[in-house]
Amino acid sequence: MDSIKTEIVVIGAGPGGYAAAFYAADLGKKVILVEREQRLGGVCLNRGCIPSKALLYATHQIVNARESAHRGITFAEPEVNLDKLRAWKNSILEKLAGGVATLAKMRGVRVIQGRGYFEGSQMLRVETGQGQQFIQFEQAILAVGSLAALPKAFDLGNPRVMTSTEALEVEDIPENLLVVGGGYIGMEMGTVYAGLGSRIVLVEALDGILLGADPDLARPVVSNAKRSFKEIRLKAKVAKMATAGKKIKVEMEHNGQKLSELYDRVLVSVGRVPNSANLGLENTRVELDERGFVKVNERQQTDDPKIYAVGDIAGGILLAHKANKEAHIAVESITGENSVPLNEIVIPAVVFTDPELAWCGLTEAEARERGVKYAIAKFPWSASGRALSFDRTDGMTKMIIDPETERVLGVGICGAGAGELISEAVLAIEMGATAEDIALSVHPHPTLSETLMECAEAFYGLATHTLSKKRE
């Protein structure tokens, strides 16, 4: 069969893949985008970021309604129509995926639906519904992402044991739901199902929840979860699961005790694994690390000079916006444009729990581990007029500051809308701003963005709405 020739082939149409394809096309390259699924957008759009945030928004309305009674506003108990909820959520995905497909067409990016397999360092075989298609390329960008991990001990072949993929379909509202894992996904999906009315027991093998963030910032999230969940168990290990009629029998160890409990459903959220199998990488010079992620250099280039990798498949922190940035770096490396290595770029993290949790730059724990000299400034949201005006004083804004240069090294925010607020901090760190730069920047009142300004002012002992020790 004759092969198609192209300058760049991108395998995977998630936030890393379609960003790479579009950017390369914008720079004048001939691009083919290969995606095995019918709908573009990858895990993020179809089974991750977007559907989870839609469900978080929807269920937050239920919580808001319940919490309005003390304001003199009461509502009847909500009735949840799961078919309509799913249809609304899916309509968002269809619109976004359709938008990606339209943008591909407008840019002249050819999309081929099928599974890609490397026959060599410059030949890709695509298994399509119409048969095999061969693509001869000059450069390839691998962006095939990751999938939810499901340890063999938990894989019962029972639909009542879910990963995030199945949980996002909201087939029913389980009366009792066990969530295994206290990271991003476990906490977010636990929040969704708690809002819908499930009794949540969350178990985490480690001694804390959301350990990537500083404990003082995660504390309000944990406190709220303890109120909305039935129970949070730390240092708890699930030993065994088994089908027991219409229930899942779970055996675990916690506080030195062995427990045996029945749950309607179990959500396993213990991380993600790379989609690096069955790609034909053995026919190339691409190397994998011990966990199966593709090894790349600072330019996103693999050990095969013709192949680049971006996003989850390239390891590191598994975030959509990190994949998007890596896509730009890879394309710039191919086209000879100037690019900044990822290790010199500030990548924010956001957990869309209630309250939200976001951070960027150095955390306090990282600064301590690296031996970096730092000072801390904090501003409690209990002193924020805007936070008081909608009953969300459970937040805090925190800055990690170089005590000598006064440059902002890191920022953490816990509170409603923290994911929106963190971008100011990203810009400040990227631009080398000092605490004084932020303190002197006028922020509108009353807003939550003021907490960044007052946090910076607190570093100098000059915050208007809270007392803080003046820096010597």
C-alpha positions as CSV (number, residue, x, y, z in Angstrom):
1,M,0.0,0.0,0.0
2,D,1.2,3.5,-0.8
3,S,2.1,5.7,2.1
4,I,1.1,9.2,2.8
5,K,4.0,11.6,3.3
6,T,3.9,14.4,5.9
7,E,6.4,16.6,7.7
8,I,4.9,15.9,11.2
9,V,2.6,13.2,12.4
10,V,1.1,13.6,15.9
11,I,-0.2,10.5,17.6
12,G,-2.9,11.3,20.1
13,A,-5.4,14.2,20.0
14,G,-5.5,15.2,23.7
15,P,-4.4,18.6,25.0
16,G,-0.8,17.8,24.1
17,G,-1.5,16.2,20.8
18,Y,-3.9,18.7,19.2
19,A,-2.0,21.6,20.6
20,A,1.2,20.3,18.9
21,A,-0.7,19.7,15.6
22,F,-2.3,23.1,15.6
23,Y,0.9,25.0,16.5
24,A,2.9,23.1,13.9
25,A,0.3,23.9,11.3
26,D,0.3,27.6,12.4
27,L,4.1,27.6,11.7
28,G,3.5,26.3,8.2
29,K,4.1,22.6,8.6
30,K,2.2,19.8,6.9
31,V,0.6,17.8,9.8
32,I,-1.4,14.6,10.2
33,L,-3.1,14.0,13.5
34,V,-3.8,10.4,14.4
35,E,-6.4,9.6,17.1
36,R,-7.9,6.1,17.8
37,E,-11.1,7.5,19.2
38,Q,-13.9,9.0,17.2
39,R,-14.1,12.1,19.4
40,L,-11.0,14.4,19.6
41,G,-9.8,15.8,22.9
42,G,-8.2,12.9,24.6
43,V,-8.7,11.9,28.3
44,C,-8.8,15.5,29.5
45,L,-11.8,16.5,27.4
46,N,-13.7,13.2,27.3
47,R,-12.9,11.4,30.6
48,G,-11.0,13.8,32.9
49,C,-10.7,17.5,33.3
50,I,-13.8,18.7,31.6
51,P,-16.5,16.2,32.7
52,S,-15.2,16.2,36.2
53,K,-15.4,20.0,36.5
54,A,-18.9,20.0,35.0
55,L,-20.0,17.5,37.6
56,L,-18.3,19.4,40.4
57,Y,-20.1,22.6,39.3
58,A,-23.5,20.8,39.1
59,T,-23.2,19.2,42.5
60,H,-21.8,22.3,44.1
61,Q,-25.2,23.9,43.3
62,I,-26.8,21.3,45.6
63,V,-24.4,22.1,48.4
64,N,-24.9,25.9,47.9
65,A,-28.7,25.5,48.1
66,R,-28.4,23.5,51.3
67,E,-26.1,26.1,52.9
68,S,-28.3,29.0,52.1
69,A,-30.8,28.3,55.0
70,H,-28.8,30.5,57.5
71,R,-29.1,33.4,55.0
72,G,-32.9,33.1,55.2
73,I,-33.2,31.3,51.8
74,T,-34.5,27.8,51.8
75,F,-35.1,25.3,49.0
76,A,-36.9,22.0,48.7
77,E,-34.7,18.9,48.7
78,P,-33.2,18.6,45.2
79,E,-34.3,15.9,42.8
80,V,-31.4,14.6,40.7
81,N,-32.3,13.3,37.2
82,L,-29.2,11.4,36.3
83,D,-30.1,11.0,32.7
84,K,-30.4,14.8,32.3
85,L,-27.2,15.4,34.3
86,R,-25.3,13.0,32.0
87,A,-26.9,14.5,28.9
88,W,-25.9,18.0,30.0
89,K,-22.3,16.9,30.8
90,N,-22.0,15.0,27.5
91,S,-23.3,18.0,25.6
92,I,-20.3,20.0,26.9
93,L,-17.9,17.4,25.7
94,E,-19.6,17.2,22.2
95,K,-19.3,21.0,21.8
96,L,-15.7,21.1,22.8
97,A,-14.7,18.1,20.7
98,G,-16.5,19.5,17.8
99,G,-14.7,22.7,18.2
100,V,-11.3,20.9,18.2
101,A,-12.3,19.1,15.0
102,T,-13.4,22.3,13.3
103,L,-10.1,24.0,14.3
104,A,-8.2,21.1,12.8
105,K,-10.0,21.4,9.5
106,M,-9.6,25.2,9.4
107,R,-5.8,24.8,9.9
108,G,-5.5,22.1,7.3
109,V,-4.6,19.4,9.8
110,R,-5.6,16.0,8.4
111,V,-7.2,13.8,11.0
112,I,-7.0,10.0,10.7
113,Q,-9.0,7.9,13.1
114,G,-7.2,4.7,14.0
115,R,-4.5,3.2,16.2
116,G,-0.9,4.2,15.4
117,Y,1.9,1.7,15.4
118,F,5.6,2.5,14.6
119,E,7.0,0.4,11.8
120,G,10.3,2.3,12.2
121,S,11.6,5.7,13.1
122,Q,9.9,7.4,10.1
123,M,7.0,5.1,9.3
124,L,3.7,4.8,11.1
125,R,1.1,2.2,10.4
126,V,-2.4,3.2,11.3
127,E,-5.1,0.6,11.8
128,T,-8.3,2.3,10.7
129,G,-11.9,1.1,10.1
130,Q,-11.1,1.0,6.4
131,G,-7.9,-1.0,6.7
132,Q,-4.2,-0.1,7.1
133,Q,-2.8,3.3,6.3
134,F,0.9,4.0,6.3
135,I,2.3,7.4,7.0
136,Q,5.9,8.3,6.2
137,F,7.0,11.3,8.3
138,E,9.9,13.5,8.9
139,Q,9.2,14.0,12.6
140,A,6.7,12.4,15.0
141,I,5.2,13.7,18.2
142,L,3.9,11.1,20.6
143,A,1.0,12.3,22.8
144,V,-1.0,9.2,23.6
145,G,-1.5,10.0,27.3
146,S,-2.2,7.7,30.2
147,L,-5.0,5.7,31.7
148,A,-6.3,5.1,35.2
149,A,-4.4,2.5,37.2
150,L,-6.3,-0.5,38.4
151,P,-4.2,-2.9,40.4
152,K,-4.8,-6.6,39.6
153,A,-6.0,-7.2,43.2
154,F,-8.9,-4.7,42.6
155,D,-9.7,-5.8,39.0
156,L,-12.7,-8.1,39.7
157,G,-14.3,-7.7,36.4
158,N,-17.2,-6.1,38.3
159,P,-18.6,-2.8,37.1
160,R,-19.2,-1.8,40.8
161,V,-15.4,-1.4,41.0
162,M,-14.8,1.8,39.1
163,T,-11.9,4.0,38.0
164,S,-12.5,7.7,37.3
165,T,-13.6,6.8,33.7
166,E,-16.6,4.8,34.9
167,A,-17.3,7.1,37.9
168,L,-17.7,10.1,35.5
169,E,-20.7,8.3,33.8
170,V,-22.7,8.6,37.1
171,E,-24.7,5.4,36.4
172,D,-26.3,5.7,39.8
173,I,-25.8,7.3,43.2
174,P,-24.4,4.6,45.5
175,E,-25.6,4.8,49.0
176,N,-22.2,3.8,50.3
177,L,-19.1,4.5,48.2
178,L,-15.5,3.6,49.1
179,V,-12.9,5.9,47.5
180,V,-9.4,4.3,47.5
181,G,-6.8,7.1,47.2
182,G,-6.6,10.6,48.5
183,G,-5.1,12.4,45.6
184,Y,-6.6,14.8,43.0
185,I,-9.0,12.3,41.5
186,G,-10.1,10.7,44.7
187,M,-10.9,14.0,46.4
188,E,-12.6,15.5,43.4
189,M,-14.8,12.6,42.6
190,G,-15.5,12.0,46.3
191,T,-16.7,15.6,46.4
192,V,-19.0,15.0,43.4
193,Y,-20.6,11.9,44.9
194,A,-20.9,13.4,48.4
195,G,-22.8,16.3,46.8
196,L,-25.1,13.8,45.1
197,G,-25.8,12.2,48.5
198,S,-23.5,9.2,48.7
199,R,-21.9,8.3,52.1
200,I,-18.2,8.5,51.3
201,V,-15.4,6.6,53.1
202,L,-12.0,7.6,51.7
203,V,-9.0,5.6,52.5
204,E,-5.4,6.7,51.9
205,A,-2.3,4.5,52.4
206,L,-0.1,7.5,53.3
207,D,-0.4,9.8,56.3
208,G,-2.0,12.7,54.5
209,I,-4.3,13.9,51.8
210,L,-3.1,15.9,48.7
211,L,0.5,15.5,49.8
212,G,1.8,17.6,46.9
213,A,0.5,20.7,48.6
214,D,1.7,22.2,51.9
215,P,-0.2,20.8,54.8
216,D,-1.5,24.2,56.0
217,L,-3.0,24.8,52.6
218,A,-4.6,21.4,52.3
219,R,-6.0,21.6,55.8
220,P,-9.2,23.5,54.9
221,V,-9.9,21.0,52.1
222,V,-9.5,18.1,54.5
223,S,-11.7,19.8,57.1
224,N,-14.5,20.3,54.6
225,A,-14.2,16.8,53.4
226,K,-14.5,15.4,56.9
227,R,-17.8,17.3,57.2
228,S,-19.1,16.1,53.8
229,F,-17.6,12.6,53.8
230,K,-18.7,9.9,56.2
231,E,-15.0,9.2,57.1
232,I,-11.4,9.7,56.0
233,R,-9.0,7.0,57.0
234,L,-5.2,7.7,56.7
235,K,-2.6,5.0,56.8
236,A,-5.2,2.5,55.7
237,K,-4.4,-0.3,53.4
238,V,-7.0,-2.2,51.3
239,A,-5.9,-5.8,51.3
240,K,-8.6,-7.5,49.3
241,M,-11.9,-6.9,47.4
242,A,-14.5,-9.5,46.3
243,T,-18.0,-9.5,44.8
244,A,-20.7,-10.2,47.4
245,G,-24.0,-10.2,45.6
246,K,-24.8,-6.6,44.7
247,K,-22.1,-5.3,47.0
248,I,-18.3,-5.2,47.1
249,K,-16.8,-6.8,50.1
250,V,-13.6,-4.9,51.1
251,E,-11.0,-6.1,53.6
252,M,-8.6,-3.5,54.9
253,E,-6.2,-2.6,57.8
254,H,-6.5,0.6,59.7
255,N,-5.2,1.6,63.1
256,G,-4.0,-1.9,63.7
257,Q,-7.4,-3.4,63.1
258,K,-8.6,-5.6,60.3
259,L,-11.9,-4.5,58.9
260,S,-14.4,-6.2,56.6
261,E,-17.1,-3.9,55.1
262,L,-19.6,-3.9,52.3
263,Y,-20.0,-1.1,49.7
264,D,-22.4,-0.4,46.9
265,R,-19.5,0.8,44.7
266,V,-15.7,1.3,45.0
267,L,-13.8,4.0,43.2
268,V,-10.1,3.2,42.7
269,S,-8.0,6.3,42.3
270,V,-4.5,5.3,42.9
271,G,-2.8,7.1,40.0
272,R,-2.3,6.7,36.3
273,V,-0.1,4.6,34.0
274,P,1.3,5.5,30.6
275,N,-0.2,4.2,27.3
276,S,3.2,3.1,26.1
277,A,2.3,-0.5,25.2
278,N,1.5,-1.7,21.7
279,L,2.9,1.3,19.9
280,G,5.7,-0.4,18.1
281,L,8.3,1.6,20.1
282,E,10.6,-1.4,20.0
283,N,11.0,-0.7,16.2
284,T,12.4,2.7,17.1
285,R,15.2,4.0,19.4
286,V,12.7,5.4,21.9
287,E,13.5,4.3,25.5
288,L,11.1,3.9,28.4
289,D,11.8,4.4,32.1
290,E,11.1,1.8,34.8
291,R,7.5,2.8,35.0
292,G,6.9,2.7,31.2
293,F,7.0,6.5,30.6
294,V,8.9,7.7,27.5
295,K,12.3,9.3,28.3
296,V,12.7,12.8,26.8
297,N,15.3,15.5,27.1
298,E,14.7,19.2,27.8
299,R,13.5,19.7,24.2
300,Q,10.9,16.8,24.5
301,Q,13.0,14.7,22.2
302,T,13.2,11.0,22.8
303,D,16.3,8.8,22.3
304,D,15.2,8.6,18.7
305,P,15.9,12.0,17.2
306,K,12.9,11.7,14.8
307,I,10.4,11.2,17.6
308,Y,9.3,13.6,20.4
309,A,6.9,12.9,23.3
310,V,4.7,15.3,25.2
311,G,2.1,15.1,28.0
312,D,1.4,12.2,30.3
313,I,3.3,9.7,28.2
314,A,6.5,11.7,28.9
315,G,6.0,11.5,32.6
316,G,6.4,14.1,35.3
317,I,3.4,15.8,36.6
318,L,0.3,14.6,34.7
319,L,-1.5,17.9,33.9
320,A,-3.2,19.0,30.7
321,H,-1.7,22.5,30.7
322,K,1.8,21.0,31.2
323,A,1.1,18.8,28.1
324,N,0.1,21.9,26.2
325,K,3.3,23.7,27.0
326,E,5.4,20.6,26.2
327,A,3.6,20.5,22.8
328,H,4.9,24.0,22.0
329,I,8.4,23.1,23.2
330,A,8.5,20.0,20.9
331,V,7.2,21.9,17.9
332,E,9.7,24.7,18.4
333,S,12.5,22.2,18.7
334,I,11.4,20.7,15.4
335,T,11.0,24.0,13.6
336,G,14.1,25.6,15.1
337,E,12.2,28.3,17.0
338,N,13.6,29.5,20.3
339,S,12.0,27.6,23.3
340,V,12.4,27.6,27.0
341,P,13.0,24.2,28.7
342,L,10.1,22.9,30.8
343,N,12.3,22.9,34.0
344,E,12.5,26.7,33.7
345,I,8.7,27.2,33.4
346,V,6.3,27.7,36.2
347,I,3.6,25.0,36.0
348,P,0.6,25.6,38.4
349,A,-1.4,22.8,40.0
350,V,-5.1,23.1,40.8
351,V,-7.3,20.7,42.8
352,F,-11.0,21.4,42.2
353,T,-12.2,20.3,45.6
354,D,-14.3,22.4,47.9
355,P,-12.5,24.7,48.7
356,E,-10.2,24.7,45.7
357,L,-6.5,24.3,46.2
358,A,-3.8,25.8,43.9
359,W,-0.1,26.4,44.0
360,C,2.8,27.3,41.8
361,G,6.6,27.7,42.1
362,L,8.2,26.4,45.2
363,T,6.1,25.0,48.0
364,E,7.3,25.5,51.6
365,A,8.1,21.8,51.8
366,E,10.2,21.9,48.6
367,A,12.1,25.0,49.8
368,R,12.9,23.3,53.0
369,E,14.0,20.1,51.3
370,R,16.3,22.0,48.8
371,G,17.8,24.1,51.5
372,V,16.5,27.3,50.0
373,K,16.3,30.3,52.3
374,Y,12.8,31.5,52.5
375,A,10.3,33.6,54.4
376,I,6.6,33.0,54.7
377,A,3.7,35.5,54.3
378,K,0.1,34.5,54.9
379,F,-3.3,36.2,54.6
380,P,-6.4,34.5,56.1
381,W,-9.6,34.8,54.1
382,S,-11.4,35.4,57.3
383,A,-10.1,38.9,56.9
384,S,-11.4,39.2,53.3
385,G,-14.6,41.2,52.8
386,R,-15.3,39.4,49.6
387,A,-14.9,36.0,51.2
388,L,-17.2,37.1,54.1
389,S,-19.8,38.3,51.6
390,F,-20.4,34.8,50.3
391,D,-19.5,32.8,53.4
392,R,-16.2,31.3,52.2
393,T,-13.8,32.4,54.8
394,D,-12.2,28.9,55.0
395,G,-9.3,30.0,52.7
396,M,-5.8,31.3,52.9
397,T,-3.3,32.9,50.6
398,K,0.4,32.1,51.2
399,M,3.6,33.3,49.7
400,I,7.1,31.8,49.7
401,I,9.6,34.7,49.5
402,D,13.3,35.1,49.2
403,P,14.2,37.0,52.3
404,E,17.2,38.7,50.6
405,T,15.9,39.7,47.2
406,E,12.2,39.7,48.2
407,R,11.4,37.8,45.0
408,V,8.3,35.7,45.1
409,L,9.4,32.0,44.9
410,G,6.1,30.3,45.3
411,V,2.4,30.9,46.0
412,G,-0.3,28.7,47.4
413,I,-4.0,29.5,47.6
414,C,-6.8,27.5,49.3
415,G,-10.3,28.9,48.8
416,A,-13.2,29.3,46.5
417,G,-11.9,30.1,43.0
418,A,-8.3,29.5,43.8
419,G,-7.8,27.9,40.4
420,E,-8.6,31.3,38.8
421,L,-6.5,33.3,41.2
422,I,-3.3,31.3,40.8
423,S,-2.5,32.7,37.4
424,E,-1.5,36.1,38.8
425,A,1.0,34.3,41.0
426,V,2.3,32.3,37.9
427,L,2.9,35.6,36.1
428,A,4.5,37.2,39.1
429,I,7.0,34.3,39.5
430,E,7.7,34.1,35.7
431,M,8.4,37.9,35.6
432,G,10.6,37.8,38.7
433,A,8.3,40.0,40.7
434,T,9.1,40.9,44.3
435,A,6.6,41.0,47.1
436,E,6.7,44.8,46.9
437,D,5.7,44.6,43.2
438,I,2.5,42.8,44.2
439,A,1.9,44.9,47.3
440,L,2.1,48.1,45.3
441,S,-0.2,46.8,42.5
442,V,-3.7,48.2,43.2
443,H,-6.3,45.3,43.3
444,P,-10.0,46.0,43.0
445,H,-12.2,45.9,46.1
446,P,-13.9,43.8,47.2
447,T,-12.3,40.8,45.4
448,L,-10.5,37.7,46.4
449,S,-7.6,38.9,44.3
450,E,-6.9,41.4,47.1
451,T,-5.7,38.5,49.2
452,L,-2.6,38.3,47.0
453,M,-1.9,42.0,47.5
454,E,-2.5,41.8,51.3
455,C,-0.5,38.7,51.6
456,A,2.4,40.6,50.0
457,E,1.8,43.5,52.3
458,A,1.8,41.2,55.3
459,F,5.4,40.3,54.4
460,Y,6.3,43.9,55.3
461,G,3.9,44.0,58.3
462,L,1.7,46.5,56.5
463,A,-1.5,44.5,55.6
464,T,-4.6,46.7,56.1
465,H,-7.0,44.0,57.2
466,T,-4.9,41.8,59.4
467,L,-2.1,42.2,61.9
468,S,1.2,40.8,60.9
469,K,4.7,41.0,62.3
470,K,6.8,43.6,60.6
471,R,9.8,42.1,58.9
472,E,13.1,43.2,60.4
